[in-house]
């Protein structure tokens, strides 16, 4: 049997710990059950949700430019950003306007 006070391993029939002399016949004061864990986790999740919405509300009240929610393109160059006031950076080909020239046939070896 392991002592709850010091962690010393004792015989199962021992009445007191051989290291710290704690009475091993007394039951532990308290062990949490599943209901306690469920209430604790529910309280933590509820507090996190309240903090999230409070921070969201506070951040919405910030003056410009801190209230901007758009991420600038230079912060995420791996994303394809299309700004409403800028044309596409890569022109799109419209086959009805001008057909693409056909590639030249490879020269045959003679």
N, C-alpha and C positions, 0 to 999 in steps of 0.2 A: 504494500500500500504506500502511495506517495503522499508525503506531508504537504498539505495545502499552504502551509506557512513558508517553509524553507525548501521544499522540493526533495528532501531526503527520502530515499527508498527505505521502507521499514517492512517488517514481517506483517502478514495479513492479520495476525492475532495480537499485534502490539496495541497497547492502550495509550501509549505516549510516544512521541517522536524521540528517537535516540540522539538527535542533534540539537533540536530547540526545545524539547520537552513539552510540546503542545499536545493537548488532549486529542487523540484521534478517534475517540468514541462519539464526540459531538458531531452532529450532521453539519454540513456547510450552511452558512447563513442564508445564502440565496443563490439559486441558479435561474437564469432567465429561461422562460419557455418560448414557444413559437409565437404566442400572442404578443409577448413583450417585444420580440424582434419585429413583428409585423407593424405594431404601433410605432416603434422607433423609426423604421424605414419609411412609413407613411408620413410621419412628421418631418423627416429630412426631405423627402420629395416635395411635400407641400411648401416647406420653407424655400427650397430651390425655385419652385415655380413662382412664388410670390416675389422673390428677389429678382428673377428674370423679368417679370412684367414691370416691376418698379424701376429697374434699370432701363428698360425699353422706354418707359414713360419719361424718365428724367432725360435720357439722351435725345428724345424727340423735342424737348423744350430748349435745346442748345441753340444759340444764335448761329447764323451763317458764318463761316463756311463749315462749321463742325457738324451741321445737320445733313451734309451731303451723304447720300447713300450709294452713289455710283462709284465704282472702283476705277481709278484712272487706268488707261490702257498700258501706260509705262510700268505699272505695278505688276501686271500679269501679261507679259509678252507672249506667253504660250497660248493664250486665248485669242480667238478671232473676234476682234471688236469692230463693230460697225456703228459709227456715230451717225445720228440722224442728219447732221449738217455736212457730213463728208461723203464723197462718193466712194464706191468700192475701190480698194487699192488694186485689186486684180480685175482687169476688164473681162467681162463675160462675152463670149462669142455668140452672136446671133446668126444662125445659118441662113435666115431669110434675107438678111441685109447683104452679106457678102460671104459666099461659100469659101471654105478653107481650100487653099490649093492642094492638089493631090501630091503626095510625096513622089519624088522621082524614083523610077524603077532602078534597082541596083544594076550596075553594069555587069554583063555576063562575061565570064572569063573564057577566052577562046584559045 
